[in-house]
Amino acid sequence: MKKRVLFVCIHNSARSQMAEAFLNQICGDEFEAHSAGLEPGKLNPIVVEAMQEIGVDISRNQTKAVLDYVRSGTILTHVITVCDEASAERCPIFVGIKKRLHWGFPDPSSFQGTHAEKLAGTRTVRDAIKSKIENWCAEVCPTV
């Protein structure tokens, strides 16, 4: 049975969506990744564009609420917050999880400037998340 991982950020519009996609792609034999937000918003179109550049299509994804996972009783092995530290502390307690981790990344929705500048910043975050997932999978996933 696959281990279930939930990535959490504020709006489930960027960082957690990217982390979910990368974990499912890189170590999908071992993990079933999901994502949710403390205050679900709309999928960030610049994040969709940045992911499409590397052949990952998240355009049909929907944002989800972290409280829906709490209420559903979904059994999770890991909850990983990818927002800032203060926001991560707002994440609810999940009964029965084996690990709770925090991997802070900048929020693409806070980037200022032209579309090109926002996209460049989003690429940096995307690549950092992918690298973190690859390194973590190399540690915990026997198939990588």
HUJORA-V928135 format. One line per field, one symbol per residue. ss: DSSP state (@ for helix, = for strand, . for the rest). psi: psi as a letter, one per 30 degrees, with the letter a starting at -180 (. if undefined). burial: 1 if it has 9 or more other ideal C-beta (glycine too) atoms within 8 Angstrom, else 0. A space follows every 10 residues. Layout:
ss->???
psi->???
burial->???
This chain:
ss->..=======. ....@@@@@@ @@@@@@@... =======... ....@@@@@@ @@@....... ....=@@@@@ @@.....=== =...@@@@.. ........== ==.....@@@ ....@@@@@@ @@@@@@@@@@ @@@@@@@@@@ ....
psi->kkkkkkkkad fhfdeeeeee eeeeeehffe ljklllleik bkkjfeeeee eefggjjgff lkklkefeee efgkkkfkkj kgaleeeeff klkkkgkekk lkjkkljfff klaleeeeee eeeeeeeeee eeeeeeefef jff.
burial->0011111111 1111111111 1111011101 1111111101 1011011111 1100010100 0011110110 0000011111 1110001100 1001001001 0011101110 1000001110 1111110111 0111001000 1001
